[in-house]
Amino acid sequence: MLNGEVVYRFDEFVQFYVLVGKYLFITMDSTGFFIFNQNGKEKRVPIVVGMFSSRKAQNAINEVSEIMNPEEK
């Protein structure tokens, strides 16, 4: 259950990703991830989880995206 400390470098950042779980057209949960490329392997790091809506996860991703501004890498 407990993992050791891991360091991800900004230059390894690839993109954001929001995964939405639905059941019979009802959003059950959503998770926002950072996607990193470390030594050719994709690493997904969850940063936010929302229940019954994807809005909170998407809003968090939008805010972090504005702060990081990945287009200017």
N, C-alpha and C positions, 0 to 999 in steps of 0.2 A: 504494500500500500504506500509506503513512503519511498520516495526516490531521492537520490542524491542531487546536489546542486548541479545545474546545467547552465552553460553560458552560450547565448546565441548572439552572433555579431550582426550589426545592422546591414553590412554588405552581403550577408547570406540571406537576407529577407527577399522573398519572391513576390508574395501577394497575400491578400486577405481572403477568407473563405467563410461563408455562413452556411451551415448545414441545418436544414429544417426537417423535422420529423412530423409526419402527418398520419392520421388515422381517419378514414372515411371523410376526407376533406376538412378535417379539423386539425389545426396546428397543435401538436402536443408539446413540442419543445424545439428550441433552436440553440445552436452553439456557434459562436464566432471564433475563428482560428487565425493565428499568424501561420503562414507557410514559409519555412526556411529550407534552403538547399545546403546541406552539410555533407561535403565529400561525395556529392552525387546522389545522396539519399534525401528524399523529402521528409521533413519533420513537421508535424502539425502540433501547434501549441495552443490549447484552448485558452481564451482570454475572457469570455463572457458566456453565460448560459441564461436563457430565458424560457419561461413556461407559458404555454398557450398563446404565444405570439412570437413572431420573428422581429417585431419592431424594435425591442430593446437591444437585441444582438446587432441588428443592422445599424441602429443609431450609435452604438458603441464603436462599431467598425468605422463608421463615417467620421466620428470624432477623432479616433486614433489615426485615421488616414490623413486628416487635416494636420494633425500635430507632426506626424512623420514625414508627410509630403513625399511619398516614394517616387513620384515622377521626376524629382530633382536629384536623384542618385547619380 
